[in-house]
Amino acid sequence: DVVLMDVHMPEMDGLEATQLILQEHASSRQPRVIAMTAAAMPADRTRCIEVGMQDFLAKPIQLPELVTVLQRCQVQIDLR
């Protein structure tokens, strides 16, 4: 499974949500969490990776970048 996680959300941000999701699943069953955020500075990426997200996409999302990230997750996609 892959979760596209918005980092800046009301009430619970994506960093906290990711930590909870990863805690609730055994390490062998954890979904891959991909950060999606307009905050695209290197420090933002580092924070996302530190909490357990596997990859990072800056908004606005570009289709080629999304495809690359999903391929890294070994997700089969069909763009037709």
Secondary structure, DSSP 4 states (H G I P E B T S, - for coil): -EEEEESS-SSS-HHHHHHHHHHHS-GGGPPEEEEEES--SHHHHHHHHHTT--EEEESSPPHHHHHHHHHHTT------
